[in-house]
Amino acid sequence: MRVLVGYEDAYRLYRLVLAAAIEDSRPHPRVRSVALADMGSELAAFDPHAVVCSRPTTEYGRGNTSAWLQLPAEPNQPGYICLGGDHEVAVNAGLAKVLRVLDEAEEGLRRGALEGLS
């Protein structure tokens, strides 16, 4: 599974720590960290199965991603999780929630049941 983590340069450290935490907690996915300025090209080149980003999927198009986690860097702002065809609001979602969603996306990839698989 490929996971792309994208945040503004102002939150570069947050982006890097989040990507490292995903790698440390789930060593099997390939995880890449990217600045928002490069999101479009990284989405095309890396073709991630899951995206964790401060911006909504509507700004980039979902492509082949099974999961899109819009998690604002400011914890009081609501985020949104799209997994397959399901959507939910996530306020102040922590690492445990991110990992649960990534686990579900990976399981869906194994089953071949999620929308948008290539």
Secondary structure, DSSP 8 states (H G I E B T S, - for coil): -EEEEEE-GGGHHHHHHHHHHHHHH-SSSEEEEEEGGGHHHHHHHH--SEEEESS-GGGT--TT-SEEEE--SSTTSEEEEEETTEEEEEES--HHHHHHHHHHHHHHHHHT-STT--
